[in-house]
Amino acid sequence: MTLRLATWNLWWRFGPWEARHGAIGRTLADLDADVVCLQETWVEPAGIRQVDLLGDELGLHAAVADAGVADRPGVANAILSRWPVVDVTTVPLPGTGGRPSPRHAVVAVLDAPVGRLTVVSAHLHHLLSGSATRVAQAAALAAVVGPRRGDVERDYPVLVGADLNAVPWSDEVRSLTGATALAADGVALTDCWEHAGGDGRGATWSAANPYLSDSAIPERRIDYLLVSWPRPRPLGNPVRCWLAGLDPVDGVQPSDHFAVVADLVTEA
């Protein structure tokens, strides 16, 4: 048995956002994922939230970050789940030099068939020159995961879907995946694409996307599905990992990012 996990940056209300919303919904319906981590969802001042609309359309439960900790007014990370949401926490991530930052992680606890399942959706600093800031944010993200791992010999691992805005060989990503000194002591995350993504680069920010045809920084894998380690093998191991949202829906490209999807083992 497997659990289908996805992550996708929805590009807020940029471009033809109303038409894109329909394309996003159609793409997610076709994916039929159990859990979806979302970044750059929109929230209207009146309280209408994109993730709630998607949840209603898809028959999924929704969790969204506290509006007071959004990336900027009207922008928030969120999670969609096939299973009920038991608890939601929003954790601010530090900015440059440790100063306050609008970046955040949203943590949802789900009442899933594997037991209480913790899922984190996060979005790190975006500037190409911002690696030092992302290193600090990666440490904060690892600190979110650490105390929520439960019994590493019995419980299902913590799942993370994130736009890390960083390539796999960057300091910030390597500090999360154990390729260098860990961002937080004893907290490592395995990269689903490296585990089961095949031989492709898996670029989620790509010149193949029409919104990025003139981007100064195309062809980068910056969106990730991560699973906490150590974990009771083979629980949480990805058996397949692929990209979605590659193609237009009725002539509309859904987002400027491609989504990442993985099927994870749920039974020992």
Residue pairs with C-beta under 8 A, 6 or more apart in sequence:
1 265
1 266
1 267
2 239
2 263
2 264
2 265
2 266
3 34
3 35
3 112
3 114
3 263
3 264
3 266
4 31
4 32
4 33
4 34
4 35
4 261
4 262
4 263
4 264
5 33
5 34
5 35
5 36
5 37
5 119
5 159
5 161
5 192
5 225
5 261
5 262
5 263
5 264
6 28
6 31
6 33
6 35
6 36
6 37
6 161
6 225
6 244
6 259
6 260
6 261
6 262
7 36
7 37
7 38
7 39
7 121
7 161
7 162
7 163
7 223
7 224
7 225
7 259
7 260
8 24
8 28
8 36
8 37
8 38
8 39
8 223
8 244
8 245
8 255
8 257
8 259
8 260
9 38
9 39
9 40
9 123
9 163
9 223
9 255
9 256
9 257
10 20
10 24
10 38
10 39
10 40
10 41
10 42
10 50
10 254
10 255
10 257
11 17
11 20
11 40
11 211
11 255
11 256
11 257
12 40
12 41
12 42
12 74
12 75
13 42
13 74
14 256
15 211
15 256
16 252
17 42
19 252
20 252
20 253
20 254
20 255
21 50
21 53
22 249
22 250
22 252
23 248
23 249
23 250
23 252
23 253
23 254
24 54
24 245
24 254
24 255
25 54
25 57
25 58
26 249
26 250
27 244
27 245
27 249
27 254
27 259
28 36
28 54
28 58
28 80
29 57
29 58
31 244
31 259
31 261
33 80
33 261
34 81
34 82
34 83
34 112
35 79
35 80
35 81
35 82
35 110
35 117
35 119
35 159
35 161
36 60
36 79
36 80
36 81
36 161
37 77
37 78
37 79
37 119
37 120
37 121
37 159
37 160
37 161
37 162
38 51
38 77
38 78
38 79
38 80
38 121
39 77
39 121
39 122
39 123
39 162
39 163
40 71
40 75
40 77
40 123
40 163
41 49
41 50
41 51
41 64
41 75
41 76
41 77
41 78
42 49
42 50
42 74
42 75
43 49
43 50
43 64
43 67
43 70
43 74
43 75
43 76
44 74
45 74
49 62
49 64
49 76
49 78
50 78
51 62
51 63
51 64
51 76
51 78
51 79
51 80
52 62
52 64
54 60
54 62
54 80
55 61
55 62
55 80
58 80
60 80
60 81
60 82
61 80
61 81
61 82
61 83
61 84
61 85
61 110
62 78
62 79
62 80
62 81
62 85
63 78
63 79
63 80
63 81
63 85
63 88
63 106
63 108
64 76
64 77
64 78
64 79
64 88
64 106
65 76
65 77
65 78
65 90
65 104
65 106
66 90
67 76
69 90
69 91
69 92
69 102
69 104
70 76
70 102
70 104
71 77
71 102
71 103
71 104
71 123
72 102
76 104
76 106
77 104
77 105
77 106
77 121
77 122
77 123
78 106
78 121
79 85
79 106
79 108
79 119
79 121
81 108
81 110
81 112
81 119
83 110
83 111
83 112
83 113
83 117
84 110
84 111
85 108
85 109
85 110
85 111
86 109
86 110
86 111
86 116
87 107
87 108
87 109
88 106
88 107
88 108
88 109
89 106
89 107
90 104
90 105
90 106
90 107
91 104
91 105
91 106
91 107
91 140
91 144
92 100
92 101
92 103
92 104
93 101
93 103
93 104
93 105
93 122
93 124
93 136
93 137
93 140
93 141
94 100
94 101
94 133
94 136
94 137
94 140
95 101
95 102
95 103
95 125
95 133
96 125
96 130
96 132
96 133
98 136
101 125
101 133
101 137
103 122
103 123
103 124
103 125
103 137
104 122
104 123
105 120
105 121
105 122
105 140
105 141
105 144
105 162
106 120
106 121
106 122
107 118
107 119
107 120
107 144
107 148
108 118
108 119
108 120
108 121
109 116
109 117
109 118
109 119
110 116
110 117
110 118
110 119
111 117
112 156
113 266
114 156
114 235
114 266
115 155
115 156
116 150
117 156
117 159
118 148
118 150
118 158
118 159
119 158
119 159
119 160
119 161
120 141
120 144
120 145
120 158
120 159
120 160
120 161
120 162
121 160
121 161
121 162
122 141
122 144
122 160
122 161
122 162
122 163
122 164
123 162
123 163
123 165
124 133
124 134
124 137
124 138
124 141
124 162
124 163
124 164
124 165
124 166
124 172
125 133
125 134
125 137
125 165
126 165
127 133
128 217
130 165
131 166
131 170
131 171
131 172
134 164
134 165
134 166
134 170
134 172
135 171
135 172
135 175
135 183
137 172
138 164
138 172
138 173
138 175
138 176
138 183
139 175
139 183
139 184
141 160
141 162
141 176
141 183
142 175
142 176
142 182
142 183
142 184
142 187
142 189
143 183
143 184
143 187
145 158
145 160
145 184
145 187
145 189
145 228
146 184
146 186
146 187
148 158
149 155
149 157
149 158
149 187
149 228
150 156
152 228
152 230
152 231
152 232
153 230
153 232
154 232
155 232
156 231
156 235
156 236
156 266
157 227
157 228
157 229
157 231
157 235
157 236
158 227
158 228
159 225
159 226
159 227
159 228
159 236
159 264
160 189
160 224
160 225
160 226
160 227
160 228
161 224
161 225
161 226
161 260
162 223
162 224
162 226
163 222
163 223
163 257
164 172
164 173
164 176
164 222
164 223
164 224
165 222
166 172
166 173
166 222
167 173
167 220
167 221
167 222
168 174
168 177
168 191
168 194
168 221
169 179
171 180
172 183
173 179
173 191
173 224
174 180
175 181
175 182
175 183
176 182
176 183
176 188
176 189
176 226
177 188
177 189
177 190
177 191
177 194
177 226
178 188
178 189
178 229
182 188
187 228
188 228
188 229
188 230
189 226
189 227
189 228
189 229
190 226
190 227
190 229
191 224
191 225
191 226
192 224
192 225
192 226
192 227
192 238
192 241
192 260
192 262
192 264
193 202
193 221
193 224
193 225
193 241
193 260
195 237
195 238
195 241
196 238
196 239
196 240
196 241
196 262
197 241
197 242
198 241
201 219
201 221
202 221
202 241
202 243
202 260
203 218
203 219
203 220
203 221
203 258
204 220
204 221
204 222
204 223
204 243
204 257
204 258
204 259
204 260
205 212
205 215
205 217
205 218
205 219
205 220
205 221
205 222
205 223
205 256
205 257
205 258
206 212
206 218
206 219
206 220
206 258
207 213
207 215
207 218
207 219
208 246
209 253
209 256
209 257
209 258
210 248
210 253
211 253
211 255
211 256
212 218
212 256
222 257
223 257
223 258
223 259
223 260
224 260
225 238
225 241
225 260
225 261
225 262
227 236
227 237
227 238
227 264
228 236
232 268
233 268
234 265
234 268
235 265
235 266
235 267
235 268
236 264
236 265
237 264
237 265
238 262
238 263
238 264
238 265
239 263
239 264
239 265
240 262
240 263
241 260
241 261
241 262
241 263
242 260
242 261
242 262
243 258
243 259
243 260
243 261
244 258
244 259
244 260
244 261
245 254
245 255
245 257
245 258
245 259
246 258
247 253
248 254
